């Protein structure tokens, strides 16, 4: 697939180009500013954008703002955000753009090649890949809400795995339970959170995270 990469750290940018190339993906543009990112996205029309949240000159949220502007023009643009720290606000703002194909990973995950490649391929295919630490923080910060607080420990485990983008089979494998048991837990979670089950894993994840983000505002 064709990738636009926005990362200001030379060694990480070079490493990502090499990693993606080794697995048959083409980095069609590698930039280090938000302005350069917007230009590259408009010019290249990539299959996915991998973007550092903080870019020059201010190193605050230039990458995120560029992504939000790009998705305002094309809500279906798949984007995987990278961040040095856990910032649930970034995840909320990205999810608020709607559409399909969104991800948010801590940069530590990039050192685990298999996890990073799985995330970028999932996002490019229209799925969701949320960092486990970000999901945990969203859940922890919304614990005060009665509906979230009503979840059992097992349901919270299932919700965290679902929000990371795992399928029912993936959740079952992680928890050593049957898919039937997972489906039952998910049904209970949707009931307690006041959400209706969606037709696809991606819509389900977006609904759950959007609901949690709304509670956290």
TAZISUL-V951112 format. One line per field, one symbol per residue. phi: phi as a letter, one per 40 degrees, with the letter a starting at -180 (. if undefined). burial: + if it has 9 or more other C-alpha atoms within 8 Angstrom, else -. Layout:
phi->???
burial->???
This chain:
phi->.cbbbbaccdccccccccccccbgcbccabbbbcccccccccccfccabbbccbbcccfbbdcccccccccccbccccbbcbacbcbddccccccccggbgbaabccdccccdccccccccccccgcbbbcdcccccccccbccccccccccdccccccccccchccdcccdccbfbcccccdccccccccccgbcdccbccccccccccccccccc
burial->-+++++++----+---+-+++---++++++++++-+++-++--+-+++++++++++----++++++++-++---+-+++++++--+-+--+++++-+--++++++++-++--+-+++-++-+++-+++++++-++++++--++----+--+---++-+++++++++-+--+++-----+-+++-+++++++++-+-----+++++++++++++----
